[in-house]
Amino acid sequence: MLLANSLYEEAINLCTGCKHKDMLAGIDLVRLFESSANTLLSKGDFEKAVQRFILAKSDFVLVAKNFPDLIPLPLHLSFGITQVSSRLLLTVQII
């Protein structure tokens, strides 16, 4: 119910506070943490989003796609990055 309503932080708090870990067997924690991370990214909370990706043990490429400014331009296609971020465009225009 919490996941269906995008209440990821509440779901994470319940999972981490649960004393009976066997009750978490039916919960996809990877999906929970990645969904939370994506929501945090959309809100601009990059540090907490990266923490959630780490907790999810997300694939590096999945995480890197969210931060195209950190990936050298020649590697964008190999990472599946097809758009240049607005921050990078702003930097190029200033120079």
N, C-alpha and C positions, 0 to 999 in steps of 0.2 A: 504494500500500500504506500509506503514512504517513497519507494523508488518510482512508482507510477506517478506520484505527485512531485517528482524532482526534489524531494527533501533529503538530499544525499548526506548533508552534515548530520542531520538527526539520525539517519540510518547508521552512519559510521559511529556516532556516539553510542548508540545502542549495541552495536557489534563489539566495540572495544570494551564496553562496560559489562558485557555478558560473562558471567562466571562459568556457565556451562557451554563450553566451546562446541560440544557435540550438537547443540541446537542451531549452530550456524552452518551445518552441513548443506542445507538447501539454498544457501545464499551465495551468489556469484560475487565474491569480494573483488575480483579483478574488475568486473564490470562496474561495480559500485564505486571503486576508487577512480577508475578512468572517467566515469560519468561526472563524478565530483570535480575531477581535475579540469575537464572541459568546461564545466560551468564556471569554475573559478577563473579560467583563462578568459572567458567571455566577459567577466567582470573586471579584468585587469589585475587580478591577484596572482601574479606569476610565480612568486615564491611558494605560496601554499599549493598552487597547481602542480608545480614540479615535485613537491613533497608527496602529493597524492599519486603522481605517476610512479614515483619510486616505490611507494607502498604497494602499488598494483604490480610492480615488477614489469612495467610496460616495456615493449620493444623500443630500443633507442630511436629507430627511424620514425616511429609513430610520434614520439616526443619531439624530435628534431624538426619535424614538419611544422610544428606550431611556433617555431622560432627561426624563421628563414634568415633573419639577419645574422645568425651565428654560423650559418653554413656558407662557405665560399660559393660564389655564383656558378663557377664551373661544375660544381657538384649538385646543383639544384635538380637537374633532370634525373640523376641517379637516385635522389631521395624522393622523387615524385613531387617536387615543389614546382608548381606551374605559375605561381603568381609571386611578384615581388612585393614586399611589404611597403606600406606607405611611409614608414620611417626611413627605409632605405632610399626611397625616391626623394624624400625630403633632404637626406644627407647629400645625395648626388646633386640636387639643385643648389644647395648652399655652396658646395665646392665649386 
